[in-house]
Amino acid sequence: MDRTNPLDDSEDLDQPPKHAPALWLALPFFAGCLTSAAGLVHPGYAYGLATVGLVGAFFSARRAPHWITWIILTGVSFGACWHALRAGRMEDWVGEPGRADLFIEVNRVDERENNRWQAIGWVQTGPTDTRRRHILCDGFNAPPIPGGLYVVSGFLSACGQTKGPRENWLRSQNISLRLTRAHVAGEIESASFLAQQETYLGKKLVAGFYELAWEDSRGGSLLAATMVGQTHLLAVDDRLIFSTTGTLHLFAISGLHITGMAVALVWLGRKCRLSDRVGGVIALSTLWVYVEVTGGTPSACRAWIMAACILACTVLQRRSNPLQGLFLSCVITLVLDPQAATDAGFQLSYASVAGILLVGSPAAKYFSRPGLAERQTPKEAVPKIVRAGRWLRARIAEGFCISVAASTAGAPIVLSVFGTLCPGGIFANLLLVPLSGPPVILGMLSVGLSLFTWLDDLRYFVNSIAAGWLHGMACLAEILALIPFMTTSAHWRSDWIGAGATLSVLSIMLWQFHQLASEKTLARPFVALLL
């Protein structure tokens, strides 16, 4: 866009930073993890290819094309090696059917009716084994305590063998193994004092959101699910409504929650006249405590890592580059848990955020930018009603572009994993996502008020306002769910086709981002998805 005034340094004219070296580290490493998970390469061959890649990169350091090729080969090989070292092959875990005794580090326990419980944790073949995988235990009798290491006996099986809502949920939680009819056979290491306090605070936090000024169990469940990111707290009807409209992600601890809390904590630190470094460290520490107390779900951990990469720029006094932070957080997540590469939630999160950064934000700036006459008219000469209309138009354009970009980037993954797609979810998110901010803010205020018992009456009132707001959102989602063709089904259930289509759409988005053709950023990826 040409400048009408050479001295005009409007923020809309700033080009987004394009330099994201972490991309060339994230994509090869991610591809290597997928290669190992699919069993396409033996770990021994992967080690050999990694060694050859390092030697080739060393001797071709001054030749850019050859050097990049060797670096990509090295990244893919190292990703395959790391996945094999940390997760292992599925054949190494699931052998002959029968009862198995496993070492499980329990992360979360949900107690059910009839003396039954469900636990999620890490399973190891031995106390000192480096290979770990996420496992779901369906057990009975005395439940384990989160944070402890136990010997759990039960019948072991692999997840993902069939398609269905239950299996889709397990895959979205990065769970590949399941232990049924489980019971605790022994305790290797008891839960630490810190882990016990986290469990206690988590239960107290959930119970606090149910305390309203009047009796409203549904409103309490909506507020608790919003703040702690546990969708099982929702009623079955509410879960179905938000799932039909493609807005169930509002009840997961994700970037929406972490970003809002990070902004609030940084603002509070500046009001207390703390330096950016001290305020950033305090904000990250507080957010990590929140992530741990709410159960440490994969989506919450990913959002925290992404926030840490972006806040690190503030702490180090560097210019923030969201795209670089996105790919860097992807690498860190895969290093900590290479099994996340096959997690549908991981793929969907990073594909959607990449789509927003690559085409959603540039397109939103293009479609919401003021016209030539608007820029040349003094602000004081424009009536307030006209300015309000322009602001509303810009927000609608921004929300629509971001919703379309995120939906387009994640559509192949949703189709390949769940077999359904919510085309109407674009408009549902356009309405419900902006409305989800006030309940989160009120929930944060409620947590702050819970520190003072003499403010309980005010906390009940704040919870009631948030619950009433969420009731309105649920009613709006229920109306949207009645619209025909809100959700469409598909028989496209191939994981590899979904991954290939996602890679193609993101490649077009990345190329379009570097071309800076903002008026076409949404059209070309959408057409590619249809093809």
N, C-alpha and C positions, 0 to 999 in steps of 0.2 A: 504494500500500500504506500503510495507516494505521500509525502508530507505536504500539507498545505502551507505550512510555515516552517522554514528551516530551523527556527529556534524552538519549535514545539517538541518537547521531550515527554510527550504523553506516555503513560505506562502501557497503554494498549499497543504501542508501536514497538515495544521491547520484544526482541526475538527470544524464544525460550532456548536455554542452553542445550546444545546438541551433543556435547562431548560426554559420552557415558562409556568409559573403558570397561566397566564391570560387566557390560553386555557380553563382551568376548570371553569373559570368565564364567558367566552364569549359564549361557546357552550350551556350551560344550559340556560343562559339568552336569547340567540337567540331562542332556542327551546320554551321557555315560551312565548315570544312575538308571535311566529308563532301559538302556541296553542290558545292564546287569539284571534288572528286575524281570525283564522278559526272557532271560536265559539265552540271549543271542551270542554271548561270548563267554568263554571259560575264564575264570579269574586269573589263571596262569598266563593265558594269552594277553589279557589286559595289562598285567604287570610288564610283560615284554614290550607291548606297544607303547606303554608309558615311558619306558627307558629309551626306546628308539626315538620317541617324540622329543624327549629332553635333549638327547644328543643332536638330533637334527636342528632343533631350535637354537642350540648353542653355536653350531657351525654356520648357520644361515642368519645370524642376528642382523647383518647389514643388508640383507635382501628382503625388502618388505613383503612381497607376495609369498615367497617361500617361507618366511618366518611366521606369517600368520597361519599358513597351512599347518606347519609343525605345531604351533601353539594350540590350534583347534584339536589336532590329533592327540596332543598331550592332555588337554582338558577332558576330552571324551574318555580317554583311557584311565585317567586318575578318577573320574567320576565312577566308572565301572569298578575300579579297584576298591574305592572307598565304600561303595554300596555293598560289595561282596564281603568286605571286612567287618562292616558294622551291622548289616542286616542279614547277610547270607542268602542262600537260595531257599525257596519254599520247600524243596525236597529234603533239605537238611533239618527242617522243623517237623513236617508232617510225614510220618512213615506209615507203618501198619496201623490200622484202626485198633483202638483199645484205650485203656486207662493210662494216663500219663501223670507223672509227678514233676512239676515245673517250679522253678524259682521265679517268683513274680514280685516286682517292686510296685506296690499299689499306689496309684495317683489319686483316684477318686472312687468313692463308694456311694451308691444310691440304695438305700434300704427300701424294700417293697413290702407288700402284704404277705401274710402267712409265713413269716420268718424266712423270707427269701431276700436276696440282695444281688446287686449287679455292680461289678467293679471293673475299672479300666486301669491298665498299668503296663509296665514293661516286663517282658518275659525273657529269661536267659536260660541257656542250657546248663549253666553252672554259676556259682557265686562270683567267679573271676572271669567269666567269658565276656569278650568284647562285642559279640553279636547280640543285638537286641531288636525286638519287634513289639509293636503295640498289640495288646490282647484284650479281649472282652471275656469276663468270667460271669456266668450265671450260676449262682450258688445258693446254698441253704445253710441253716444253723447259724453259728456265730460269725458275723461279718468281720473282715480284716479292718485294720485301722490305716487310713491313708498315710503314706510316708514310710511304712514298714516293708521289710523284705520277708516273704513267706514262702513256704513250700505248699503249693496248692495242688490237689489231686482232682482229676476229672477226665472227661473225654475230649481230646483235642481234634479240631478240624480247621480247615482253611476257609476263610470268608471269600465271597465273590464268586462262588461256584454257580450260583443261581442269580436271577434278576428279580428284584422286588424292593418294596419300600424299606424293609429291614436291612437288606444287603446294601442298598444305596446309602443308608444312613451310616452303616459301618464303614463304608469306603470313604465317605465324606469326613469321618473322624480319624482317618489314617489307621484303621484297625484291619489287620490281615489275618489274625488268628482268633479262634473262639474256643473257650473251654466251658463245656456244659456239665451240669450235675456236679459242680465243683464244691469242694469243702476244704477248709484250711487244715492241712495235716501237721503243720509245725511252723514255728516262728524262728527265722534266722537272725533278723535284726529288728528290734522294735522301733517304732516311729520316734523320731527325735522330738524334743520339746517344741522346737519351732514348727514342725509339721503338725503336731497336735494343736498348737495355737492357731495355725492357719485353718485347720478343719473347724475348730470352735468358732473362729471369727466368720468363716463362710456360712455356717448354719445360723449364726446370730444375724448376719447381714440379710440372709433370705427371709428369716422370720420378721425382721424389722420392716420389710416392705409390705408385709401383710397387715400391719397395724395401721388402720385407717380411722378416720373420725366416725365412720359408720361401718356396718357390716357389709362387706363386699368382697367375697372370695375371688370372684372373677377379676375384678380390678386389681386385687393384690397379686394374683398370678400373672397378669399382664405386666405389672410394674416389676415384679421380681424377675421374670424372664427377660425383660428389657435390660435390667441392670447387671444381672449375673450371667446372661447368655446361655441359659439352660432351657431349651425349648420343651423339655419334658414337663416343665412346670405349667405349661399352657394346657388349657382344656382341649379335648380332642377336636371340638368344633372350631375353636379359634385357630388351632394348628392347621386344620384343613382349609380354612378361609384364607389365611395368609400364604399358605403353600400354593393355592389355586391362583392367586393374584401375583405370584412371584415376589412377594415381599417378606418371606419368612426370614431372610437375612437380617432384618431389622432387630431380631431377637438373638443375635449372636454378637459376642464381644469382638468387634472388628475395628476397622479404621475409623468408623463413625464415632464410636465411643472413645477410643484412645486419642483421636485427634481433638475432640472436644475437651477431654480432660487435660490433655497436654497444653492446649491453648489457655485454659482456665488457670492451670498451675503456673505457667510462665507469666501470665498477666498478674497473678497474685504475688509471684516473686518480685516482679518489677515494682509493684505497689509497696512492697516491703523494702524496696531499695537494695535488693540483692543484685549482684553482678550476673551477667548472662551465664557465665560458667557455673556459678554456684546454683543459680535458679534452674539451669538445665539438668544438673546432676540430681538435685532434689526432686525435680519433676519426674525424671526417669526412675528414680528409686521408689517414689510413691506409686507410679504406674505399675511397676513390677510387683509391688505388694498387692495391688488390686488384682493383677492377673493371677497371682498365686492363690489369693483368697477365693476368687471366683472359680477355681478348679484348674487353671492352667490349660485351657483348651487349645488345640492347635491354631485356631483362628486368632485367639487372643495373643498367643506367643508371636505369631507372624506380624500382627499389627504392632506389637511392642518393638520388635526388631526393626521394623520399618520406621517407626517413630524415633528410635534410638539413632538410626543412620541419619535422619534429617536433623534431629536436635544436635547431633555431633557437629554439624556445620556451624550451628550457633555457638556451641561451646568452644570450638576451635577458631571462631571468627572467620569463617569461610562463607562464600556465597552458596546458598542452598540450591541443589540440583535434584529435584524429586525423582527424575528418571535414573540418575546414578544411584540414589538411595534405594530405589525399588530393586534394581538388579543386584546391588550389594547385599541387601537384606535377603534376596533369593539365595545367593551363594552361602551366606551365614546359616540360613535355615537348612540348606542341604548338607552343610558340613556337620551341623548338630544332629540332624536326623535325615540321612540319605533316603530312608524309606518314604519320606514325604513326596518324592518325585511321582509316585503312583497315587498320591492322595488327590481325590477329585476336588476337595476343598482348596488344597494348595494350588492346583492348576487353575481353578476358577477364579480364585482371589487375584493371582498375579496376572492372569489374562485380562480380567476386567480392569484392574488398576492400570495396566499397560495401555489398554485401549483408551481409558480416560486421559492419560497423560499424552499419548501420541496423537490422538485425533479429537477427543472430546473437548479438552480445554482450548486448543487452537480454534476449533470450529465454533465454540461458544463465544470466544473473543471476536471472531469474525462476524457472526450473526447479531451480536449484541452491541457492536461498536456504533457510536453515533454517526449520523450522516454529516455531510459537509455543511448543510445549513445549521444543524444542531451545534456543531463545533464553533461556527462563526457567530452564533447568537450568545450574548452575555447571559450568564446564569441568572442574574437578577431580573432580566427581561422576560423570562419564561415563567408562566403561571405555575403555582404549586401543583395543581391538578395535572398539568401536562408533564411536569417532572416526575410525578408519581406514576403516571402511565408509562413513561419511558423506563423508569426503574423496574416496573412490573414486567414490561416486555423483555427487558434484558434478563431478568431472573428466569422467566419462562423459557427463553431461548437457551440459557445456560443449562437449566435442568433437563430440557429435552435433548440437547446435544450430548450431555454426559450420560444420560440414561440410554440413549441409542448406542453410543460407543461401547459402554460396558456390556450391554445386551448382545451386541454384534460380536464382540470378542469372545464372550463366554458361551454363545449359542451352540457351537459344535460340541463342547464338553458336556453341556446339559443334555443335548440330544443323545450323545453316545453313552452316557452313564445312566440317566434317568428315563430316557425314551419319551420325554415330554418337553414341550416348550411353551412358554407363556408370552405370546406376542403382545397381549394386552398389558403385560407387566411393565412395558415401557411407560405407559400412561399411569399405571398404578404407582410406580416408583416416583413419577413426576409429581404426584399428589401427596404420597405418604412419606417420602424421604424428608422433605422440608418440615413436615409436621412431627417427625420423630425427634427433633432437637430439644424442644421444651421438656418432654418427660425425662430425658437424660439429665438435663440441667437441674430439674427439680429433684431427681433421684440423688444427684451429687450433693445437693443442698440437704437432703434428708440424711445422708450419711454423715455430713458435718454436724448436723443438729443432734445426731444420736450420741455424740461425745458428751453431751450435757443433759443429764436426766431431767433437769428442771425445765427443759425446752421440749419435753415429749408432746405436749398438747399442740405446739406449733408444728412439730414433725408429723403428727397425725394429719394435720390440716394440709401440709405440703404433699404428703402421700396421697391424700384424697383428691387433690387437684390433679396430680399426675395420673392417677387411676381414671379420673373422669375424662381427661384428655385422651388416654389410651382407649377408653370405651368409644369415644367418637371416632378414633382411627379404625377400630374394629368394625364399627357400623359402616363406615365408608368402604372398607375392604369387603364387607359382606355385600354391599350394593354392587361394587365392581365385579365381584365373583359371579353375579347373575348375568353379566353381559355375555352373549354368545361368542364362541371362539376365543374366550379369554385364555384357555389352555388347549393346545393341540397335541395329539399323540403322534408318535413316529415309530417305525420299526427299525430305525437306524441305531443299532446297539453295538457297534464295533468300536472298541477303545482306540484302535490304531487309526481308523478313519477319522474319528473325532480329533485325535492329536494332530494328524496331518492337516485337517481343515483349519484348526486353530492356528497352527504354525503358518499356513498360507495367509490367513486373514491378518495376523500380526505382522508378517513380512510386508504386506501391502501397506499397513498402517505405518510401519517404520519408514518405508520408502516415501510415503506421502508426507510424513512428518519432516523429513529432510528436504522435500521439495517445497514445503511451506505453501502449498496451494490450499488455503483454508476453506475455500468455497466448495472443494471437492473431497475434503477429508472424510466425510461421512458416506458419500455416494459410492466411491470405489470399493471400500471394504464390504459394504452392504451388498453390492452387486456380486462381489466375489463369494460371499456367503451363500447367496441364492444359487450361483452356479455350482 
